[in-house]
Amino acid sequence: MENIKPIEVCLKVEEIPVFLNFLGYQNPKKLLLTIEGSCGLNTGEKMQGGKIIIEGNCNDGTGFEMEGGKINVKGSCRNWTGYKMKGGEINVEENCRDWAGNRMRGGRIIIGGDCGDYTGGKMEDGELNIKGEVRTFDKSAFSSKNQGTIIVRGSIEIWKNGNWTKEGREMLKKKEFLIQK
């Protein structure tokens, strides 16, 4: 596969009356997929490499079990962004709803806006960077099993390698974010 030239595909979906699901499923290392419009469920599921650019919003499951590559969403994502993600990077310019980074095992998720409830639930590794506010974190995000990094407000590390950071403990004391039980 290394000898194959990069492949560029552009899908113009903005005028289709239904959302297309599973766009970029198992995206190979050489494919650049640009989607003009919004996507349905599980965009980039089990993606192995390459790049997907969405010039709109995504429904649930963006980057589901993603292994590599990069997904750029110019809008927002609904629920389960990066569910069971193992590698690669997801960059959402606006907001994510609930369960962002749930069961994340590796890779990097950058959210330019806010997150909803149960953020980081059962996260094990990787980096979850939320530049806006988080409605609630799942309690399991702060388990010693989570060897990853959680960053809020763009640059404040609150959790790293299975432990609260100094900044995270201070924010927790001040109740600057909520944790779902």
C-alpha positions as CSV (number, residue, x, y, z in Angstrom):
1,M,0.0,0.0,0.0
2,E,3.0,2.4,0.5
3,N,3.6,2.6,-3.3
4,I,0.0,3.8,-4.0
5,K,-0.3,7.5,-4.8
6,P,-2.6,9.5,-2.5
7,I,-6.2,9.4,-3.6
8,E,-8.5,12.5,-3.2
9,V,-12.2,12.2,-3.2
10,C,-14.8,15.0,-2.7
11,L,-18.4,14.1,-1.9
12,K,-21.0,16.9,-2.1
13,V,-23.7,15.8,0.2
14,E,-25.3,19.1,1.3
15,E,-28.3,18.7,-1.1
16,I,-29.0,15.0,-0.4
17,P,-32.2,14.8,1.7
18,V,-30.8,12.1,4.0
19,F,-27.6,11.8,6.0
20,L,-25.1,9.2,4.7
21,N,-23.8,6.8,7.4
22,F,-20.4,5.2,7.7
23,L,-18.6,7.6,5.3
24,G,-14.8,6.8,5.5
25,Y,-15.3,3.3,7.0
26,Q,-11.9,1.7,7.4
27,N,-10.4,4.7,5.5
28,P,-7.0,3.5,4.2
29,K,-3.7,5.4,4.7
30,K,-3.7,7.2,1.4
31,L,-7.3,8.4,1.1
32,L,-8.1,12.1,1.6
33,L,-11.9,12.3,1.8
34,T,-13.6,15.7,1.8
35,I,-17.3,15.8,2.6
36,E,-19.1,19.0,1.6
37,G,-22.1,19.0,4.0
38,S,-23.1,17.1,7.1
39,C,-22.7,13.3,7.8
40,G,-24.7,10.6,9.3
41,L,-23.7,8.0,11.8
42,N,-20.1,6.6,12.4
43,T,-18.1,8.7,10.1
44,G,-14.6,7.4,10.0
45,E,-15.4,4.2,11.9
46,K,-12.4,1.9,12.2
47,M,-10.4,4.4,10.2
48,Q,-6.8,3.2,9.7
49,G,-5.2,6.3,8.2
50,G,-5.6,9.1,5.7
51,K,-7.7,12.1,6.3
52,I,-11.4,13.0,6.4
53,I,-12.5,16.6,6.2
54,I,-16.2,17.3,7.0
55,E,-17.4,20.8,6.0
56,G,-20.5,20.5,8.2
57,N,-21.6,18.5,11.2
58,C,-21.5,14.9,12.2
59,N,-24.0,12.7,13.8
60,D,-23.2,10.0,16.5
61,G,-20.1,7.8,16.5
62,T,-17.5,10.0,14.7
63,G,-14.2,8.1,14.8
64,F,-15.8,5.0,16.4
65,E,-12.9,2.5,17.0
66,M,-10.6,4.7,15.0
67,E,-7.0,3.4,14.7
68,G,-5.1,6.1,12.8
69,G,-5.4,9.1,10.5
70,K,-7.1,12.4,11.0
71,I,-10.7,13.6,11.1
72,N,-11.4,17.3,10.9
73,V,-15.0,18.4,11.5
74,K,-15.7,22.1,10.7
75,G,-18.9,22.0,12.7
76,S,-20.2,20.0,15.7
77,C,-20.5,16.3,16.5
78,R,-23.4,14.7,18.4
79,N,-22.8,11.8,20.8
80,W,-20.0,9.2,21.2
81,T,-17.2,11.1,19.4
82,G,-14.1,8.9,19.5
83,Y,-15.8,5.9,21.1
84,K,-13.2,3.2,21.7
85,M,-10.7,5.2,19.7
86,K,-7.2,3.6,19.6
87,G,-5.2,6.1,17.6
88,G,-5.2,9.0,15.2
89,E,-6.7,12.4,15.8
90,I,-10.2,13.9,15.7
91,N,-10.5,17.7,15.6
92,V,-14.0,19.2,16.1
93,E,-14.1,23.0,15.6
94,E,-17.3,23.5,17.4
95,N,-19.1,21.4,20.1
96,C,-19.7,17.7,21.0
97,R,-22.7,16.5,22.8
98,D,-22.5,13.5,25.3
99,W,-20.0,10.8,25.8
100,A,-17.1,12.4,24.0
101,G,-13.9,10.2,24.4
102,N,-15.9,7.4,26.0
103,R,-13.7,4.2,26.3
104,M,-10.9,6.0,24.5
105,R,-7.8,3.9,24.4
106,G,-5.4,6.1,22.5
107,G,-5.1,9.0,20.0
108,R,-6.1,12.6,20.4
109,I,-9.5,14.4,20.4
110,I,-9.5,18.2,20.3
111,I,-12.9,19.9,20.7
112,G,-12.9,23.6,19.9
113,G,-16.1,24.3,21.8
114,D,-18.1,22.7,24.7
115,C,-18.9,19.1,25.6
116,G,-22.1,17.7,27.1
117,D,-22.6,15.0,29.8
118,Y,-20.5,11.9,30.7
119,T,-17.4,13.2,29.0
120,G,-14.4,10.8,29.1
121,G,-16.3,7.9,30.5
122,K,-14.1,4.8,31.0
123,M,-11.3,6.5,29.2
124,E,-8.0,4.4,29.4
125,D,-5.4,6.4,27.4
126,G,-5.0,9.2,24.8
127,E,-5.5,12.9,25.0
128,L,-8.9,14.6,25.4
129,N,-8.6,18.4,24.9
130,I,-11.8,20.5,25.4
131,K,-11.2,24.2,24.7
132,G,-14.7,25.2,26.0
133,E,-16.7,24.1,29.0
134,V,-17.8,20.6,30.0
135,R,-21.3,20.1,31.3
136,T,-20.3,16.9,33.3
137,F,-17.5,14.4,33.3
138,D,-18.2,10.7,33.9
139,K,-16.8,9.7,37.3
140,S,-14.8,6.9,35.6
141,A,-12.8,9.4,33.6
142,F,-10.8,10.0,36.8
143,S,-10.0,6.4,37.6
144,S,-6.4,5.2,38.0
145,K,-7.0,3.0,35.0
146,N,-7.0,6.2,32.9
147,Q,-3.4,6.7,31.9
148,G,-4.3,9.4,29.4
149,T,-4.5,13.2,29.6
150,I,-7.5,15.4,30.0
151,I,-7.2,19.1,29.2
152,V,-9.9,21.7,29.7
153,R,-10.2,25.3,28.5
154,G,-7.6,24.6,25.9
155,S,-4.5,24.4,28.0
156,I,-5.2,23.3,31.6
157,E,-4.2,19.7,32.2
158,I,-6.5,18.4,35.0
159,W,-5.6,14.7,34.7
160,K,-2.5,12.9,33.6
161,N,-1.1,9.3,33.9
162,G,-3.7,8.1,36.3
163,N,-3.7,11.1,38.7
164,W,-5.1,14.6,39.2
165,T,-2.7,17.4,38.4
166,K,-2.3,20.3,40.8
167,E,-4.5,22.5,38.6
168,G,-7.1,19.7,38.4
169,R,-7.3,19.4,42.2
170,E,-7.7,23.1,42.5
171,M,-10.5,23.3,39.9
172,L,-12.2,20.3,41.5
173,K,-12.1,22.1,45.0
174,K,-13.6,25.2,43.4
175,K,-16.3,23.1,41.7
176,E,-15.3,24.5,38.3
177,F,-16.6,21.3,36.7
178,L,-19.1,18.6,37.6
179,I,-18.6,14.9,37.8
180,Q,-21.5,12.4,37.1
181,K,-21.6,9.6,39.6
